[in-house]
Structure formats: C-alpha cells, structure tokens
Amino acid sequence: MIIPKGKLVIIGGAVDMGTNLGTQEDIIKPNYLKFFEQGILKRIITESAQNIGSVVEVITTASQIPELVGIEYIESFQQLNVTNVGVLDIRNREDAINEAYIERIRKADVVMFSGGDQLRLSSIFGGTEFLNILKTRYQNENFVIAGTSAGAAAASTNMIYRGQSHKALIKGEVQMTAGLGFIDSVIIDTHFVQRGRIGRLLYAVASNPGMLGIGLGEDAGLLITDGTLMEAIGSGLTILVNGRKMAETNIYDVEMGAPVSIKNMRVSVMSIFDKYDLTQNQLNIKKSVKAEEGAFINTPGNDVL
C-alpha cells in the first residue's frame, strides 16, 4: 500500500448553509461570523506546509449559496492571520476544467471543500483532471485536503448521498455512490449526533462490513495522516461503527421496503485527542485531557456552515 504524504481532515459540520437553509436574516446574523470550526481550522493551518503563510483554496461547489460561504471562510481564516485565501466557485463540470482553477490547485498548500450536497461534488469532479491533481498531490506532497459536512462525506471512495434518518433501517432507503476517493475502506456520515444518523451508518456498514463507519458530530473532526492514522480534533464526538465482527444480518434476504436486522455490530466513541489506527482497527483513548488542552474546544453559539 502506498502511504500518502499528505494529510486529510474531515469535519462533521454544523448548521447546513448549503442545503437546509433558515431565513436569510439567520444566515447573516453577526454571531455566524464566529466560525464554529475556528479551533479545527487552526489545526489545519498548523499541519500545512507553510503554516499561516500557506495558500488556501476553498471549494464551494457543494453549496447552494457559494458567495456567502466563500466570504465566511475568508473571514474565518483571516482571524487566524491566514490571508492568502482564495475561493474556487466551481458550479459545473465546465468550471472544473478551467485551466486557471487547475493552476491554482497546483500551487495551493491547502484545499478545503465546503458543506452542502455531496452528490454535487462527486458528479462535478468525478473523472476530471482537477480531481486527479488533488489525489496526486495528496499522495506525493505535504498537501492538506480538508472537507466539512458534504466535503467530508465525499472524501471516501464510497459515500452515502441519500437516506432519511427515521427510515434508515428500511432496505433501500440509504443510497450510496462513488465519492472523491481520498481514503478507502471507510464510510463517512456528518452532522451525525445532532441529526440522529446512527441508523444510516449501521445500514451502510451492514451492507459493507469490511468498511469502518465514521459518524462525525458537529464541531468534530479527524486529522488523518499516513492514510490510516486518525486523531480526533474539535469539541464534538465521532462515532465509529465496525462491522468486521458482525454476527448476522438479514439485509440480503428481506424485500425492498422491509426493516433490516443486525446482530453484534461494534460501536465506539472518539473524543478530542483520541486516536484510531485503521490498519490495526484499534482505538487508543486519551486517558486525561487537561483544561488547557481544550484549546480546540469552542463555546456554544458559534456554529456556522
């Protein structure tokens, strides 16, 4: 297996400004300018090649309001003294082959995918030179790829793109397709705790028990190094669903629209500074977290995106 030299950061998101919008007044209230991921964003920058001097490109493709989302990211990074931030407003496959955009990702130190609709990401970037460059740089350079909400869900080779939480354990409700392919052998779901998406991930793993299900809560993230070593960052919780020792399921026997049964699915919870090794399938829990280590923990009320 080729060990990537780059780093991948996946984040659970918060208020979805790309698909399930509130009123326009809610979106532009001053408290939304306090970026909920400030602690996580800071970690992204410290892991990047040039620290605060890094070139950051934000990809707002998943969002239905890319202009507002782009402004939020620029202002949020500026709070961390990161000023070389650009926004790639890519809205279709024609935009994705724009030579100017391709040249910008060749020069970036960090690329960050915003939230919204992950199916837009897979359908617009799949099979493009743009995506191939990102993968090549991630494999061979000290290059950071980050994604929040939809940007995180699409990071894996296989992704969930549909499934109502309250119907998730009904056969056929959860639907999957190919993601962007930055990481294999995992299935990622976001807004996990707040939107009650445990059923979606249980179903996805029951149908693909060789994959690890990762449920990212809001303001929860994973920093993934060497393609396999995951460290929990942010104040939220990450739920892991492991189907490798699942004893039984009837998912292949029942008819479409029928409820699914699952026996002995293993579930673990990660919080800040915990680590998980995908090669060993082993969770290492941080035994003690001091108050000063909570530098990545934010106060409530600062959620955005």
C-alpha atoms as a printed R data frame, in Angstrom:
    type eleno elety resid chain resno       x       y       z
1   ATOM     1    CA   MET     A     1   0.000   0.000   0.000
2   ATOM     2    CA   ILE     A     2   1.282   3.457  -0.919
3   ATOM     3    CA   ILE     A     3   1.386   5.717   2.129
4   ATOM     4    CA   PRO     A     4   0.215   9.231   1.257
5   ATOM     5    CA   LYS     A     5   2.483  12.080   2.284
6   ATOM     6    CA   GLY     A     6  -0.434  14.465   2.543
7   ATOM     7    CA   LYS     A     7  -2.972  14.956   5.319
8   ATOM     8    CA   LEU     A     8  -6.743  14.621   5.211
9   ATOM     9    CA   VAL     A     9  -9.073  16.469   7.604
10  ATOM    10    CA   ILE     A    10 -12.757  15.529   7.702
11  ATOM    11    CA   ILE     A    11 -15.202  17.617   9.746
12  ATOM    12    CA   GLY     A    12 -18.799  16.939  10.787
13  ATOM    13    CA   GLY     A    13 -20.117  20.420  10.009
14  ATOM    14    CA   ALA     A    14 -22.741  22.447  11.861
15  ATOM    15    CA   VAL     A    15 -25.723  24.440  10.562
16  ATOM    16    CA   ASP     A    16 -26.084  23.419   6.902
17  ATOM    17    CA   MET     A    17 -25.869  26.666   4.933
18  ATOM    18    CA   GLY     A    18 -25.811  24.855   1.619
19  ATOM    19    CA   THR     A    19 -28.990  22.796   1.542
20  ATOM    20    CA   ASN     A    20 -31.318  23.226   4.527
21  ATOM    21    CA   LEU     A    21 -31.337  26.977   4.932
22  ATOM    22    CA   GLY     A    22 -33.077  29.075   7.510
23  ATOM    23    CA   THR     A    23 -34.063  32.621   6.695
24  ATOM    24    CA   GLN     A    24 -31.628  34.943   5.008
25  ATOM    25    CA   GLU     A    25 -31.660  37.016   8.196
26  ATOM    26    CA   ASP     A    26 -30.498  33.993  10.202
27  ATOM    27    CA   ILE     A    27 -27.608  33.398   7.831
28  ATOM    28    CA   ILE     A    28 -26.162  36.895   8.085
29  ATOM    29    CA   LYS     A    29 -26.582  37.483  11.823
30  ATOM    30    CA   PRO     A    30 -23.277  38.673  13.375
31  ATOM    31    CA   ASN     A    31 -22.864  35.527  15.508
32  ATOM    32    CA   TYR     A    32 -22.483  33.492  12.314
33  ATOM    33    CA   LEU     A    33 -19.272  35.348  11.608
34  ATOM    34    CA   LYS     A    34 -17.662  33.474  14.507
35  ATOM    35    CA   PHE     A    35 -16.677  30.365  12.623
36  ATOM    36    CA   PHE     A    36 -17.589  27.257  14.559
37  ATOM    37    CA   GLU     A    37 -14.515  25.416  13.365
38  ATOM    38    CA   GLN     A    38 -12.006  28.042  14.398
39  ATOM    39    CA   GLY     A    39 -10.109  25.517  16.518
40  ATOM    40    CA   ILE     A    40 -10.195  22.926  13.748
41  ATOM    41    CA   LEU     A    41  -9.230  25.484  11.133
42  ATOM    42    CA   LYS     A    42  -6.243  26.438  13.242
43  ATOM    43    CA   ARG     A    43  -5.139  22.802  13.335
44  ATOM    44    CA   ILE     A    44  -5.490  22.586   9.552
45  ATOM    45    CA   ILE     A    45  -3.179  25.565   9.197
46  ATOM    46    CA   THR     A    46  -0.589  24.282  11.693
47  ATOM    47    CA   GLU     A    47  -0.484  20.994   9.760
48  ATOM    48    CA   SER     A    48   0.011  22.763   6.425
49  ATOM    49    CA   ALA     A    49   3.327  23.241   4.654
50  ATOM    50    CA   GLN     A    50   3.704  27.000   5.218
51  ATOM    51    CA   ASN     A    51   1.593  27.471   8.362
52  ATOM    52    CA   ILE     A    52  -0.075  30.912   8.276
53  ATOM    53    CA   GLY     A    53   1.759  31.640   5.042
54  ATOM    54    CA   SER     A    54   0.036  28.759   3.281
55  ATOM    55    CA   VAL     A    55  -2.005  29.260   0.140
56  ATOM    56    CA   VAL     A    56  -5.562  28.099   0.865
57  ATOM    57    CA   GLU     A    57  -8.200  27.417  -1.791
58  ATOM    58    CA   VAL     A    58 -11.816  26.929  -0.680
59  ATOM    59    CA   ILE     A    59 -14.086  24.940  -2.992
60  ATOM    60    CA   THR     A    60 -17.733  25.935  -2.536
61  ATOM    61    CA   THR     A    61 -19.157  23.581  -5.166
62  ATOM    62    CA   ALA     A    62 -21.404  21.672  -2.758
63  ATOM    63    CA   SER     A    63 -23.188  24.797  -1.531
64  ATOM    64    CA   GLN     A    64 -26.240  26.487  -3.000
65  ATOM    65    CA   ILE     A    65 -25.006  29.822  -1.624
66  ATOM    66    CA   PRO     A    66 -21.315  29.755  -2.611
67  ATOM    67    CA   GLU     A    67 -20.770  33.510  -2.374
68  ATOM    68    CA   LEU     A    68 -21.832  33.697   1.293
69  ATOM    69    CA   VAL     A    69 -19.941  30.540   2.197
70  ATOM    70    CA   GLY     A    70 -16.792  31.790   0.478
71  ATOM    71    CA   ILE     A    71 -16.895  35.056   2.420
72  ATOM    72    CA   GLU     A    72 -17.305  33.156   5.709
73  ATOM    73    CA   TYR     A    73 -14.202  31.085   5.043
74  ATOM    74    CA   ILE     A    74 -12.095  34.061   4.012
75  ATOM    75    CA   GLU     A    75 -13.075  35.971   7.173
76  ATOM    76    CA   SER     A    76 -12.568  32.922   9.373
77  ATOM    77    CA   PHE     A    77  -9.084  32.228   8.068
78  ATOM    78    CA   GLN     A    78  -8.238  35.925   8.439
79  ATOM    79    CA   GLN     A    79  -8.992  35.600  12.150
80  ATOM    80    CA   LEU     A    80  -6.102  33.121  12.212
81  ATOM    81    CA   ASN     A    81  -3.837  35.566  10.318
82  ATOM    82    CA   VAL     A    82  -4.106  33.467   7.151
83  ATOM    83    CA   THR     A    83  -4.575  35.969   4.342
84  ATOM    84    CA   ASN     A    84  -3.688  34.074   1.167
85  ATOM    85    CA   VAL     A    85  -7.149  32.523   0.787
86  ATOM    86    CA   GLY     A    86  -8.994  32.106  -2.482
87  ATOM    87    CA   VAL     A    87 -12.423  30.738  -3.365
88  ATOM    88    CA   LEU     A    88 -12.989  28.430  -6.327
89  ATOM    89    CA   ASP     A    89 -16.624  28.976  -7.279
90  ATOM    90    CA   ILE     A    90 -16.958  25.827  -9.381
91  ATOM    91    CA   ARG     A    91 -20.610  25.150 -10.255
92  ATOM    92    CA   ASN     A    92 -20.424  22.622 -13.099
93  ATOM    93    CA   ARG     A    93 -18.048  20.289 -14.925
94  ATOM    94    CA   GLU     A    94 -17.078  23.016 -17.378
95  ATOM    95    CA   ASP     A    95 -15.826  25.123 -14.466
96  ATOM    96    CA   ALA     A    96 -13.895  22.099 -13.172
97  ATOM    97    CA   ILE     A    97 -11.738  22.011 -16.307
98  ATOM    98    CA   ASN     A    98 -10.992  25.742 -16.176
99  ATOM    99    CA   GLU     A    99  -7.199  25.998 -16.617
100 ATOM   100    CA   ALA     A   100  -6.969  28.941 -14.218
101 ATOM   101    CA   TYR     A   101  -8.605  26.891 -11.443
102 ATOM   102    CA   ILE     A   102  -6.414  23.880 -12.184
103 ATOM   103    CA   GLU     A   103  -3.303  26.049 -11.980
104 ATOM   104    CA   ARG     A   104  -4.437  27.411  -8.612
105 ATOM   105    CA   ILE     A   105  -4.796  23.959  -7.049
106 ATOM   106    CA   ARG     A   106  -1.328  23.067  -8.342
107 ATOM   107    CA   LYS     A   107   0.026  25.943  -6.218
108 ATOM   108    CA   ALA     A   108  -2.164  25.594  -3.122
109 ATOM   109    CA   ASP     A   109  -0.949  24.220   0.200
110 ATOM   110    CA   VAL     A   110  -4.471  23.573   1.489
111 ATOM   111    CA   VAL     A   111  -7.697  22.786  -0.370
112 ATOM   112    CA   MET     A   112 -10.933  22.835   1.614
113 ATOM   113    CA   PHE     A   113 -14.331  21.590   0.441
114 ATOM   114    CA   SER     A   114 -17.333  23.352   1.994
115 ATOM   115    CA   GLY     A   115 -20.647  21.824   3.050
116 ATOM   116    CA   GLY     A   116 -23.808  21.404   1.035
117 ATOM   117    CA   ASP     A   117 -24.700  18.462  -1.212
118 ATOM   118    CA   GLN     A   118 -22.054  15.756  -1.608
119 ATOM   119    CA   LEU     A   119 -23.659  14.456  -4.821
120 ATOM   120    CA   ARG     A   120 -22.699  17.756  -6.463
121 ATOM   121    CA   LEU     A   121 -19.070  17.072  -5.566
122 ATOM   122    CA   SER     A   122 -18.974  13.533  -6.953
123 ATOM   123    CA   SER     A   123 -20.877  14.362 -10.144
124 ATOM   124    CA   ILE     A   124 -18.933  17.539 -10.935
125 ATOM   125    CA   PHE     A   125 -15.402  16.391 -10.072
126 ATOM   126    CA   GLY     A   126 -15.540  12.659 -10.809
127 ATOM   127    CA   GLY     A   127 -13.125  11.656 -13.569
128 ATOM   128    CA   THR     A   128 -11.659  15.144 -14.010
129 ATOM   129    CA   GLU     A   129  -8.043  16.274 -14.199
130 ATOM   130    CA   PHE     A   130  -8.882  18.567 -11.285
131 ATOM   131    CA   LEU     A   131  -9.585  15.593  -9.002
132 ATOM   132    CA   ASN     A   132  -6.608  13.622 -10.321
133 ATOM   133    CA   ILE     A   133  -4.278  16.501  -9.437
134 ATOM   134    CA   LEU     A   134  -5.672  16.656  -5.914
135 ATOM   135    CA   LYS     A   135  -5.140  12.908  -5.454
136 ATOM   136    CA   THR     A   136  -1.624  13.005  -6.891
137 ATOM   137    CA   ARG     A   137  -0.579  15.898  -4.688
138 ATOM   138    CA   TYR     A   138  -2.140  14.239  -1.625
139 ATOM   139    CA   GLN     A   139  -0.178  11.064  -2.313
140 ATOM   140    CA   ASN     A   140   3.178  12.697  -3.033
141 ATOM   141    CA   GLU     A   141   3.403  16.054  -1.229
142 ATOM   142    CA   ASN     A   142   2.906  17.728   2.146
143 ATOM   143    CA   PHE     A   143  -0.539  18.798   0.998
144 ATOM   144    CA   VAL     A   144  -3.684  19.184   3.093
145 ATOM   145    CA   ILE     A   145  -7.157  18.284   1.851
146 ATOM   146    CA   ALA     A   146  -9.978  19.221   4.212
147 ATOM   147    CA   GLY     A   147 -13.731  18.916   3.960
148 ATOM   148    CA   THR     A   148 -16.653  19.815   6.174
149 ATOM   149    CA   SER     A   149 -20.149  18.297   6.062
150 ATOM   150    CA   ALA     A   150 -20.662  17.307   2.406
151 ATOM   151    CA   GLY     A   151 -16.951  17.869   1.827
152 ATOM   152    CA   ALA     A   152 -16.198  15.250   4.470
153 ATOM   153    CA   ALA     A   153 -18.887  12.785   3.378
154 ATOM   154    CA   ALA     A   154 -17.499  12.817  -0.174
155 ATOM   155    CA   ALA     A   155 -13.879  12.267   0.891
156 ATOM   156    CA   SER     A   156 -14.097   8.465   0.885
157 ATOM   157    CA   THR     A   157 -14.182   6.068  -2.054
158 ATOM   158    CA   ASN     A   158 -17.789   5.151  -1.240
159 ATOM   159    CA   MET     A   159 -20.218   7.730   0.156
160 ATOM   160    CA   ILE     A   160 -23.761   7.997   1.443
161 ATOM   161    CA   TYR     A   161 -25.750  10.522  -0.570
162 ATOM   162    CA   ARG     A   162 -29.316   9.824   0.499
163 ATOM   163    CA   GLY     A   163 -31.311   8.352   3.396
164 ATOM   164    CA   GLN     A   164 -33.804   9.761   5.871
165 ATOM   165    CA   SER     A   165 -32.679   9.164   9.452
166 ATOM   166    CA   HIS     A   166 -36.021   7.834  10.706
167 ATOM   167    CA   LYS     A   167 -36.281   5.348   7.820
168 ATOM   168    CA   ALA     A   168 -32.606   4.426   7.582
169 ATOM   169    CA   LEU     A   169 -33.005   0.786   8.631
170 ATOM   170    CA   ILE     A   170 -35.545   0.125   5.899
171 ATOM   171    CA   LYS     A   171 -33.992  -1.763   2.986
172 ATOM   172    CA   GLY     A   172 -33.381   0.563   0.066
173 ATOM   173    CA   GLU     A   173 -33.664   3.851   1.981
174 ATOM   174    CA   VAL     A   174 -29.922   4.506   2.347
175 ATOM   175    CA   GLN     A   175 -28.273   5.005  -1.014
176 ATOM   176    CA   MET     A   176 -24.583   5.148  -1.824
177 ATOM   177    CA   THR     A   177 -22.397   6.086  -4.746
178 ATOM   178    CA   ALA     A   178 -18.739   6.742  -5.521
179 ATOM   179    CA   GLY     A   179 -17.079   9.559  -3.597
180 ATOM   180    CA   LEU     A   180 -13.919  11.522  -4.345
181 ATOM   181    CA   GLY     A   181 -11.658   8.673  -3.231
182 ATOM   182    CA   PHE     A   182  -9.123  10.285  -0.923
183 ATOM   183    CA   ILE     A   183  -9.465   7.437   1.593
184 ATOM   184    CA   ASP     A   184 -10.507   3.789   1.210
185 ATOM   185    CA   SER     A   185 -12.267   1.311   3.495
186 ATOM   186    CA   VAL     A   186 -14.386   3.878   5.355
187 ATOM   187    CA   ILE     A   187 -17.880   5.325   5.027
188 ATOM   188    CA   ILE     A   188 -18.324   8.831   6.419
189 ATOM   189    CA   ASP     A   189 -21.516  10.482   7.662
190 ATOM   190    CA   THR     A   190 -21.783  14.006   9.071
191 ATOM   191    CA   HIS     A   191 -23.985  16.073  11.421
192 ATOM   192    CA   PHE     A   192 -24.126  12.640  12.970
193 ATOM   193    CA   VAL     A   193 -25.204  13.092  16.571
194 ATOM   194    CA   GLN     A   194 -27.385  16.143  16.036
195 ATOM   195    CA   ARG     A   195 -29.394  14.617  13.157
196 ATOM   196    CA   GLY     A   196 -29.681  11.121  14.598
197 ATOM   197    CA   ARG     A   197 -27.935   9.397  11.713
198 ATOM   198    CA   ILE     A   198 -26.826   6.235  13.531
199 ATOM   199    CA   GLY     A   199 -29.314   4.182  11.506
200 ATOM   200    CA   ARG     A   200 -27.810   5.377   8.210
201 ATOM   201    CA   LEU     A   201 -24.338   4.295   9.221
202 ATOM   202    CA   LEU     A   202 -25.498   0.965  10.683
203 ATOM   203    CA   TYR     A   203 -27.222   0.168   7.404
204 ATOM   204    CA   ALA     A   204 -24.250   1.262   5.289
205 ATOM   205    CA   VAL     A   205 -21.799  -0.841   7.316
206 ATOM   206    CA   ALA     A   206 -24.129  -3.847   7.476
207 ATOM   207    CA   SER     A   207 -24.147  -3.863   3.688
208 ATOM   208    CA   ASN     A   208 -20.367  -3.230   3.551
209 ATOM   209    CA   PRO     A   209 -18.982  -4.849   6.745
210 ATOM   210    CA   GLY     A   210 -15.368  -4.599   5.602
211 ATOM   211    CA   MET     A   211 -15.581  -0.809   5.894
212 ATOM   212    CA   LEU     A   212 -15.375   1.293   9.042
213 ATOM   213    CA   GLY     A   213 -18.299   3.639   9.536
214 ATOM   214    CA   ILE     A   214 -17.297   7.128  10.724
215 ATOM   215    CA   GLY     A   215 -20.057   9.331  12.124
216 ATOM   216    CA   LEU     A   216 -18.779  12.876  12.660
217 ATOM   217    CA   GLY     A   217 -20.718  15.068  15.076
218 ATOM   218    CA   GLU     A   218 -20.832  18.821  14.684
219 ATOM   219    CA   ASP     A   219 -17.554  20.560  15.546
220 ATOM   220    CA   ALA     A   220 -15.951  17.116  15.413
221 ATOM   221    CA   GLY     A   221 -13.124  16.300  13.052
222 ATOM   222    CA   LEU     A   222 -10.496  13.713  12.276
223 ATOM   223    CA   LEU     A   223  -6.942  14.508  11.214
224 ATOM   224    CA   ILE     A   224  -5.793  11.561   9.095
225 ATOM   225    CA   THR     A   225  -2.076  11.061   8.493
226 ATOM   226    CA   ASP     A   226  -0.341   8.278   6.548
227 ATOM   227    CA   GLY     A   227  -3.788   7.463   5.169
228 ATOM   228    CA   THR     A   228  -4.592   5.341   8.222
229 ATOM   229    CA   LEU     A   229  -3.857   7.176  11.495
230 ATOM   230    CA   MET     A   230  -6.848   9.188  12.707
231 ATOM   231    CA   GLU     A   231  -6.738  11.758  15.519
232 ATOM   232    CA   ALA     A   232  -9.933  13.311  16.883
233 ATOM   233    CA   ILE     A   233  -9.930  17.113  16.835
234 ATOM   234    CA   GLY     A   234 -12.623  19.632  17.743
235 ATOM   235    CA   SER     A   235 -15.068  19.611  20.638
236 ATOM   236    CA   GLY     A   236 -17.631  17.184  19.197
237 ATOM   237    CA   LEU     A   237 -17.900  13.401  19.222
238 ATOM   238    CA   THR     A   238 -17.076  10.895  16.495
239 ATOM   239    CA   ILE     A   239 -18.906   7.560  16.434
240 ATOM   240    CA   LEU     A   240 -17.192   4.532  14.874
241 ATOM   241    CA   VAL     A   241 -19.265   1.625  13.567
242 ATOM   242    CA   ASN     A   242 -17.227  -1.526  12.949
243 ATOM   243    CA   GLY     A   243 -18.906  -4.408  11.131
244 ATOM   244    CA   ARG     A   244 -15.976  -6.792  10.880
245 ATOM   245    CA   LYS     A   245 -17.268  -8.901  13.778
246 ATOM   246    CA   MET     A   246 -20.939  -8.506  12.916
247 ATOM   247    CA   ALA     A   247 -22.553 -11.876  13.617
248 ATOM   248    CA   GLU     A   248 -25.597 -11.709  11.359
249 ATOM   249    CA   THR     A   249 -27.886  -9.538   9.258
250 ATOM   250    CA   ASN     A   250 -30.910 -10.191   7.075
251 ATOM   251    CA   ILE     A   251 -30.181  -7.289   4.761
252 ATOM   252    CA   TYR     A   252 -29.693  -9.599   1.779
253 ATOM   253    CA   ASP     A   253 -32.843 -11.665   2.456
254 ATOM   254    CA   VAL     A   254 -35.597  -9.138   3.125
255 ATOM   255    CA   GLU     A   255 -37.549  -7.406   0.378
256 ATOM   256    CA   MET     A   256 -37.107  -3.754  -0.540
257 ATOM   257    CA   GLY     A   257 -39.016  -1.587   1.924
258 ATOM   258    CA   ALA     A   258 -38.770  -4.159   4.746
259 ATOM   259    CA   PRO     A   259 -36.944  -3.471   8.049
260 ATOM   260    CA   VAL     A   260 -33.397  -4.745   8.462
261 ATOM   261    CA   SER     A   261 -31.988  -6.632  11.456
262 ATOM   262    CA   ILE     A   262 -28.336  -6.551  12.563
263 ATOM   263    CA   LYS     A   263 -26.643  -8.622  15.274
264 ATOM   264    CA   ASN     A   264 -23.476  -7.702  17.183
265 ATOM   265    CA   MET     A   265 -22.352  -4.513  15.475
266 ATOM   266    CA   ARG     A   266 -19.461  -2.888  17.349
267 ATOM   267    CA   VAL     A   267 -19.749   0.832  18.184
268 ATOM   268    CA   SER     A   268 -17.035   3.079  19.680
269 ATOM   269    CA   VAL     A   269 -16.883   6.788  20.530
270 ATOM   270    CA   MET     A   270 -13.923   9.110  19.943
271 ATOM   271    CA   SER     A   271 -13.447  12.491  21.577
272 ATOM   272    CA   ILE     A   272 -10.704  15.082  21.322
273 ATOM   273    CA   PHE     A   273  -7.129  13.690  21.147
274 ATOM   274    CA   ASP     A   274  -8.247  10.040  20.872
275 ATOM   275    CA   LYS     A   275  -6.549   8.131  18.055
276 ATOM   276    CA   TYR     A   276  -7.574   5.249  15.812
277 ATOM   277    CA   ASP     A   277  -5.331   3.070  13.659
278 ATOM   278    CA   LEU     A   278  -7.163   1.826  10.573
279 ATOM   279    CA   THR     A   279  -4.544  -0.847   9.864
280 ATOM   280    CA   GLN     A   280  -4.879  -2.352  13.342
281 ATOM   281    CA   ASN     A   281  -8.553  -1.443  13.837
282 ATOM   282    CA   GLN     A   282  -7.569  -0.194  17.269
283 ATOM   283    CA   LEU     A   283  -8.825   2.800  19.246
284 ATOM   284    CA   ASN     A   284  -6.441   4.479  21.686
285 ATOM   285    CA   ILE     A   285  -8.285   6.677  24.165
286 ATOM   286    CA   LYS     A   286  -6.574   9.720  25.653
287 ATOM   287    CA   LYS     A   287  -6.576   8.973  29.388
288 ATOM   288    CA   SER     A   288  -6.566  12.566  30.606
289 ATOM   289    CA   VAL     A   289  -7.473  15.839  28.923
290 ATOM   290    CA   LYS     A   290  -6.440  18.957  30.826
291 ATOM   291    CA   ALA     A   291  -8.463  22.152  30.596
292 ATOM   292    CA   GLU     A   292  -5.666  23.932  28.762
293 ATOM   293    CA   GLU     A   293  -5.713  21.195  26.126
294 ATOM   294    CA   GLY     A   294  -9.228  22.326  25.293
295 ATOM   295    CA   ALA     A   295  -7.772  24.968  23.004
296 ATOM   296    CA   PHE     A   296  -9.684  23.281  20.187
297 ATOM   297    CA   ILE     A   297 -12.966  23.415  22.118
298 ATOM   298    CA   ASN     A   298 -15.274  26.337  21.369
299 ATOM   299    CA   THR     A   299 -18.159  27.751  23.319
300 ATOM   300    CA   PRO     A   300 -21.725  27.057  22.130
301 ATOM   301    CA   GLY     A   301 -23.437  29.502  19.824
302 ATOM   302    CA   ASN     A   302 -20.650  29.900  17.273
303 ATOM   303    CA   ASP     A   303 -21.954  27.425  14.735
304 ATOM   304    CA   VAL     A   304 -21.883  28.154  11.033
305 ATOM   305    CA   LEU     A   305 -21.961  26.030   7.856
